[in-house]
Amino acid sequence: MGNCGTREENAVVAAHAQVQQLHLLQQPSKNANADRKHTCMSSDISDPSTPRKVEDAKNISIYNDVIAFTLFELETITKSFRVDYVLGEGGFGTVYKGYIDENVRVGLKSLPVAVKVLNKDGHQGHREWLTEVNCLGQLRHPNLVKLIGYCCEDDHRLLVYEFMFRGSLENHLFRTTPLPWGTRMSIALGAAKGLACLHNAQRPVIYRDFKTSNILLDSDYTAKLSDFGLAKDGPEGDQTHVSTRVMGTYGYAAPEYVMTGHLTARSDVYSFGVVLLELLTGRKSIDKSRPSREQSLVDWALPKLNDKRRLLQIIDPRLEGQYSARAAHKSCSLAFYCLSQNPKARPLMSDVVETLAPLQQGGGGGSDASSGLPDCRGRRRLTGNSVVHFRAIPNPKCTPVVPACRVR
């Protein structure tokens, strides 16, 4: 499952008729490696110049329910990528709002969408585009953004997602009007379930860029992970980690990954701890506008997380009266474990789900059957300051949409 890395492997692949006709087949590959400039923590991002190899066009896998759009169709639904249709910009490129229906192509369901266009002058490129198609083309989960389709035409690379009405968590969390405590805990749980799905897959996937700007919210504030360009297949067999060049976002990356390049699922757990801390405090992971001792959220908050007398001092003061002391202590304790300097001391994401579920307003812990979300129980669970071990239970809703094939 997942198959989000860059390994070569035998794949069951076939080409869309439209993709077979691409001008890509007549164009030579470019190599701009010599001119590429890297910024911090982006050291193994692919050459943004495209197209890549001829085989890339021939070997695009067919995924159920994923549409191969033409460039003309996507120009039509975004009004030729008009400026007033822009939703935002990220490392991959600009995101536009669009609307698909039968006027675009017969048989299409009427649906608002977000169209992400690769910035040819940016630091991401064909490899990241392929990674997103591979990951989201195969994965379906309530807390992962849904890939509607893609476009690969000449040197154009585009992705089409379901439209998330409320944008990113980052856009809401740090506004003057605070997100309520209950909404924050619900978002934390949803994001944790998304990561747990990736980590518990038949072939585990490491997300590698978990942060508030990559958590999107729908109209009901349901959290969904987006932007899988940096995702990586997890270690297999006797492997304990994946060795890779360091990349991600400063302030969220796990310290051992930054120091050694050794990547594990626990690296994602650390990043989750940073985001949980942002939810609890209402502060950004890195904020240069604050006094020097408070600019790094983790450095400022970590000593207080393990001190019951000072623990409540870090909670966003705008949330006074919205939470119980027990819920605050449980949440802060969870953040403390996730941010452990020792990766092996961090909980599994399935543990995190188990811990957050009882903290939801109006609901108890345990099963999520009433919400229709998957049971994400794992090998162990946090209970106060202790760890309780129990047998792992597979996640039935985290299976591939298609057999394990990949875009090469």
VMD Tcl script that draws the C-alpha trace (Angstrom):
set ca {
  {0.00 0.00 0.00}
  {1.06 3.56 -0.40}
  {4.09 3.11 -2.65}
  {4.93 6.78 -2.30}
  {8.71 6.54 -2.53}
  {11.04 6.62 -5.49}
  {12.07 2.95 -5.70}
  {11.99 1.19 -9.04}
  {9.71 -1.83 -8.93}
  {7.75 -4.00 -11.34}
  {4.36 -2.36 -11.74}
  {1.05 -3.25 -13.28}
  {0.62 -0.14 -15.38}
  {-1.24 1.08 -18.44}
  {-1.52 4.44 -20.15}
  {-4.55 6.60 -20.68}
  {-5.24 7.22 -24.35}
  {-4.85 10.93 -23.79}
  {-1.51 10.52 -22.04}
  {-0.18 8.32 -24.83}
  {-0.66 11.20 -27.24}
  {1.30 13.74 -25.22}
  {3.90 15.91 -26.89}
  {6.10 14.72 -24.06}
  {7.08 11.75 -26.19}
  {8.78 13.97 -28.72}
  {10.66 16.21 -26.31}
  {14.10 15.48 -24.79}
  {14.55 15.67 -21.06}
  {16.21 18.73 -19.58}
  {18.75 18.65 -16.81}
  {18.98 21.72 -14.67}
  {20.81 20.14 -11.75}
  {23.77 22.43 -12.18}
  {21.61 25.51 -11.83}
  {19.48 24.26 -8.97}
  {19.61 26.18 -5.71}
  {18.44 24.64 -2.46}
  {17.14 26.35 0.60}
  {17.15 24.85 4.06}
  {15.76 21.35 4.42}
  {14.92 20.79 0.76}
  {18.08 19.02 -0.24}
  {16.69 16.04 -2.17}
  {13.76 17.68 -3.91}
  {13.71 16.72 -7.57}
  {14.83 18.83 -10.46}
  {11.82 21.04 -11.22}
  {12.54 21.04 -14.92}
  {10.16 18.75 -16.78}
  {9.39 16.59 -18.72}
  {11.37 13.64 -17.42}
  {11.81 10.29 -19.17}
  {9.65 9.02 -22.02}
  {8.66 6.08 -19.81}
  {6.94 8.47 -17.40}
  {4.25 9.17 -19.97}
  {3.92 5.53 -20.97}
  {3.76 4.17 -17.43}
  {1.15 6.29 -15.70}
  {-0.94 3.87 -13.69}
  {-4.68 3.82 -14.04}
  {-6.31 4.36 -10.64}
  {-10.00 3.86 -10.04}
  {-11.90 7.15 -9.74}
  {-8.89 9.28 -10.73}
  {-9.38 11.31 -13.92}
  {-6.72 12.19 -16.49}
  {-7.67 15.77 -17.38}
  {-6.43 17.67 -20.41}
  {-4.74 21.01 -19.92}
  {-7.55 22.65 -21.90}
  {-10.15 21.27 -19.48}
  {-8.31 22.65 -16.47}
  {-7.79 26.00 -18.17}
  {-11.53 26.08 -18.79}
  {-12.59 25.44 -15.18}
  {-10.10 28.00 -13.80}
  {-10.85 30.63 -16.48}
  {-7.30 30.30 -17.82}
  {-5.91 30.36 -14.26}
  {-7.26 33.78 -13.47}
  {-5.73 35.65 -10.55}
  {-9.06 36.00 -8.77}
  {-9.37 32.19 -8.77}
  {-6.18 31.76 -6.71}
  {-6.68 29.96 -3.38}
  {-3.07 30.08 -2.26}
  {0.52 29.12 -3.00}
  {2.88 26.50 -1.62}
  {6.14 24.72 -2.32}
  {4.64 22.87 -5.29}
  {3.01 25.88 -6.91}
  {-0.19 27.92 -7.10}
  {-3.61 26.49 -6.20}
  {-6.74 27.64 -8.06}
  {-10.41 27.06 -7.44}
  {-12.44 25.43 -10.19}
  {-15.70 23.63 -10.85}
  {-16.15 20.45 -12.84}
  {-19.42 19.21 -14.32}
  {-20.82 17.73 -17.52}
  {-19.94 20.89 -19.42}
  {-16.29 19.96 -18.91}
  {-16.70 16.29 -19.77}
  {-19.78 14.14 -20.15}
  {-20.41 12.03 -17.08}
  {-18.52 14.21 -14.60}
  {-20.23 14.81 -11.28}
  {-20.75 18.48 -10.44}
  {-18.09 19.32 -7.90}
  {-15.97 22.27 -6.72}
  {-12.27 21.41 -6.93}
  {-8.83 22.81 -6.17}
  {-6.31 22.74 -9.03}
  {-2.64 22.74 -8.05}
  {-0.23 23.85 -10.78}
  {3.47 22.99 -10.62}
  {5.71 26.04 -10.52}
  {8.34 25.25 -13.16}
  {10.76 27.66 -11.48}
  {10.25 26.22 -7.99}
  {12.14 23.58 -6.01}
  {9.64 20.78 -6.56}
  {9.10 18.99 -9.83}
  {8.12 15.83 -11.64}
  {9.17 13.47 -8.83}
  {6.94 15.20 -6.28}
  {4.07 15.26 -8.76}
  {4.42 11.51 -9.32}
  {4.59 10.89 -5.58}
  {1.28 12.67 -5.04}
  {-0.38 10.73 -7.86}
  {0.93 7.45 -6.45}
  {-0.08 8.14 -2.85}
  {-3.47 9.71 -3.27}
  {-4.31 7.64 -6.33}
  {-4.22 4.53 -4.15}
  {-5.23 5.77 -0.69}
  {-8.76 6.59 0.42}
  {-9.45 7.71 3.98}
  {-11.76 10.30 5.58}
  {-8.75 12.24 6.87}
  {-6.73 12.31 3.63}
  {-7.63 14.84 0.96}
  {-9.16 13.13 -2.09}
  {-7.34 13.25 -5.43}
  {-9.91 13.83 -8.19}
  {-7.48 13.80 -11.10}
  {-4.28 15.00 -12.68}
  {-2.81 16.42 -15.88}
  {0.50 15.53 -17.53}
  {0.81 17.43 -20.79}
  {4.04 18.71 -22.35}
  {5.93 20.21 -19.39}
  {2.73 20.93 -17.43}
  {2.06 19.01 -14.21}
  {-1.25 19.62 -12.40}
  {-3.23 17.93 -9.64}
  {-6.96 18.20 -9.00}
  {-8.30 17.72 -5.45}
  {-11.58 17.96 -3.66}
  {-12.17 21.55 -2.59}
  {-11.71 22.16 1.13}
  {-13.98 25.05 2.05}
  {-12.12 26.35 5.10}
  {-8.58 26.16 3.75}
  {-5.66 25.27 6.00}
  {-5.45 24.97 9.77}
  {-2.67 27.56 9.67}
  {-5.10 30.15 8.30}
  {-7.48 29.65 11.25}
  {-5.31 28.83 14.24}
  {-3.32 32.05 14.37}
  {-6.11 34.52 13.67}
  {-7.36 37.04 16.21}
  {-10.61 35.09 16.65}
  {-9.52 31.84 18.34}
  {-10.60 28.37 17.30}
  {-12.63 26.81 20.16}
  {-11.01 24.12 22.28}
  {-13.42 21.44 21.05}
  {-12.64 22.25 17.42}
  {-8.91 22.09 18.09}
  {-9.17 18.67 19.71}
  {-11.35 17.41 16.86}
  {-8.78 18.62 14.32}
  {-5.97 16.97 16.29}
  {-7.84 13.67 16.30}
  {-8.64 13.81 12.59}
  {-5.05 14.62 11.66}
  {-3.83 11.81 13.92}
  {-6.13 9.34 12.16}
  {-4.77 10.44 8.81}
  {-1.18 9.80 9.93}
  {-2.18 6.51 11.57}
  {-3.66 5.35 8.27}
  {-0.36 6.01 6.50}
  {1.75 4.36 9.19}
  {-0.50 1.30 9.55}
  {-0.66 0.61 5.83}
  {0.37 -2.75 4.42}
  {3.38 -0.88 3.11}
  {3.85 2.00 5.57}
  {4.18 5.56 4.33}
  {6.08 8.32 6.15}
  {4.43 11.68 5.50}
  {7.56 13.75 6.25}
  {5.99 17.23 6.08}
  {3.31 17.34 8.77}
  {2.50 20.96 9.65}
  {-0.49 23.27 10.05}
  {-0.40 24.51 6.46}
  {-0.74 20.93 5.17}
  {-3.83 20.17 7.28}
  {-6.90 21.25 5.34}
  {-10.38 21.74 6.81}
  {-13.75 21.12 5.21}
  {-16.94 23.01 6.04}
  {-17.37 20.97 9.26}
  {-13.71 21.48 10.30}
  {-12.88 17.87 9.48}
  {-9.10 17.69 9.14}
  {-7.54 16.14 6.04}
  {-3.86 15.76 5.23}
  {-2.71 17.23 1.92}
  {0.50 17.77 -0.06}
  {2.15 14.35 -0.30}
  {5.05 15.41 -2.51}
  {7.64 14.64 0.18}
  {6.08 11.35 1.36}
  {8.37 8.33 1.52}
  {7.92 4.57 1.74}
  {8.75 3.38 5.23}
  {11.42 0.80 6.16}
  {10.75 -2.82 5.23}
  {11.79 -6.15 6.67}
  {14.69 -5.84 9.08}
  {15.26 -2.18 8.26}
  {14.91 0.19 11.19}
  {14.84 3.39 9.18}
  {15.04 4.95 5.74}
  {18.19 6.93 5.00}
  {17.47 10.06 3.01}
  {18.63 13.61 2.66}
  {17.00 15.97 5.11}
  {13.93 17.82 3.90}
  {10.75 19.20 5.36}
  {9.97 22.37 7.29}
  {12.13 24.01 9.92}
  {10.50 23.87 13.34}
  {8.57 20.66 12.62}
  {11.27 18.12 11.65}
  {12.40 15.59 14.25}
  {15.87 16.33 15.68}
  {17.34 12.88 14.94}
  {16.19 13.16 11.32}
  {17.81 16.57 10.96}
  {21.05 15.26 12.49}
  {21.36 11.90 10.74}
  {18.90 11.72 7.84}
  {17.41 8.59 9.42}
  {13.66 8.66 8.76}
  {11.05 6.59 10.61}
  {7.35 6.83 11.36}
  {8.36 8.30 14.73}
  {9.70 11.31 12.80}
  {6.08 12.05 11.87}
  {5.06 11.58 15.50}
  {7.46 14.34 16.54}
  {5.98 16.67 13.90}
  {2.52 15.82 15.20}
  {3.69 16.80 18.68}
  {4.73 20.22 17.37}
  {1.33 20.76 15.73}
  {-0.48 19.58 18.87}
  {1.57 22.10 20.81}
  {0.50 24.81 18.35}
  {-3.13 23.80 18.89}
  {-2.73 23.93 22.66}
  {-0.88 27.24 22.83}
  {-2.11 29.15 19.78}
  {1.55 29.91 19.02}
  {3.55 29.20 15.86}
  {6.33 26.61 15.92}
  {8.83 29.33 15.04}
  {7.95 32.96 15.74}
  {10.76 35.49 15.32}
  {8.53 38.30 16.59}
  {8.63 36.91 20.13}
  {11.43 37.33 22.71}
  {14.46 35.18 21.93}
  {13.64 32.56 24.59}
  {10.14 32.10 23.18}
  {10.87 32.03 19.45}
  {11.09 28.23 19.34}
  {7.79 26.87 20.60}
  {9.21 23.47 21.56}
  {12.14 24.95 23.50}
  {9.81 27.31 25.36}
  {7.02 24.85 26.15}
  {8.80 21.54 26.76}
  {10.03 22.30 30.31}
  {6.48 23.30 31.29}
  {4.84 20.23 29.76}
  {6.38 17.97 32.37}
  {5.59 20.25 35.31}
  {2.01 19.97 36.56}
  {2.30 23.26 38.41}
  {3.23 25.19 35.26}
  {1.57 23.06 32.61}
  {-1.62 25.12 32.30}
  {0.45 28.27 31.74}
  {1.11 27.26 28.12}
  {-2.58 26.83 27.16}
  {-3.86 29.56 24.85}
  {-5.25 32.17 27.29}
  {-8.07 32.94 24.82}
  {-9.53 29.49 25.60}
  {-10.15 30.12 29.30}
  {-13.17 28.21 30.56}
  {-13.51 26.01 27.46}
  {-11.63 22.96 28.71}
  {-11.29 20.80 31.80}
  {-8.02 20.54 33.69}
  {-8.03 16.80 33.01}
  {-8.32 17.30 29.25}
  {-5.55 19.90 29.29}
  {-3.24 17.64 31.31}
  {-3.89 14.65 29.04}
  {-3.27 16.71 25.90}
  {-0.09 18.25 27.25}
  {1.17 14.87 28.43}
  {0.58 13.48 24.95}
  {2.50 16.36 23.36}
  {5.35 15.74 25.80}
  {5.64 12.08 24.78}
  {5.44 12.92 21.06}
  {8.29 15.42 21.44}
  {10.63 13.02 23.20}
  {14.25 13.31 22.07}
  {14.36 9.50 21.99}
  {12.33 8.35 18.97}
  {11.61 4.97 20.55}
  {9.96 6.70 23.51}
  {7.41 8.39 21.28}
  {3.99 6.75 20.94}
  {2.67 5.21 17.74}
  {0.11 7.32 15.90}
  {-2.45 4.65 16.75}
  {-1.60 5.32 20.42}
  {-2.18 9.02 19.81}
  {-5.62 8.32 18.34}
  {-6.50 6.20 21.38}
  {-5.45 9.02 23.71}
  {-7.24 11.83 21.88}
  {-10.54 10.03 21.28}
  {-11.82 10.31 24.89}
  {-10.95 14.03 24.97}
  {-13.52 14.95 22.33}
  {-16.36 17.06 23.67}
  {-19.57 15.13 24.20}
  {-18.00 11.76 23.48}
  {-16.24 8.97 25.27}
  {-13.18 7.03 24.27}
  {-12.80 3.75 22.49}
  {-14.51 2.92 19.22}
  {-15.33 5.41 16.50}
  {-18.05 3.27 14.99}
  {-20.66 5.99 15.35}
  {-18.62 8.42 13.28}
  {-17.87 5.94 10.54}
  {-14.12 6.49 10.99}
  {-11.68 3.59 11.12}
  {-10.60 1.87 14.29}
  {-6.93 2.86 14.57}
  {-5.90 0.80 17.57}
  {-2.21 -0.08 17.65}
  {0.40 -1.82 19.72}
  {0.29 0.35 22.79}
  {-1.64 3.13 24.42}
  {-0.78 6.03 26.68}
  {-2.47 5.89 30.05}
  {-1.31 8.71 32.25}
  {2.44 8.25 32.52}
  {2.41 4.55 31.73}
  {2.41 2.54 28.52}
  {0.01 -0.37 28.10}
  {0.93 -2.95 25.44}
  {-1.65 -4.86 23.43}
  {-1.92 -6.68 20.11}
  {-2.04 -4.62 16.93}
  {-5.36 -4.62 15.08}
  {-5.24 -4.06 11.30}
  {-7.02 -1.02 9.92}
  {-9.72 -2.33 7.54}
  {-10.44 1.08 6.00}
  {-6.85 1.79 5.07}
  {-6.48 -0.51 2.07}
  {-5.40 0.45 -1.43}
  {-8.03 1.53 -3.92}
  {-6.20 -0.60 -6.50}
  {-3.55 -3.33 -6.33}
  {-0.07 -2.20 -5.36}
  {1.03 -0.57 -8.58}
  {2.85 2.71 -9.01}
  {3.68 5.48 -11.39}
  {7.29 5.07 -12.50}
}
mol new
graphics top color blue
foreach p $ca { graphics top sphere $p radius 0.5 }
foreach p [lrange $ca 0 end-1] q [lrange $ca 1 end] { graphics top cylinder $p $q radius 0.2 }
display resetview
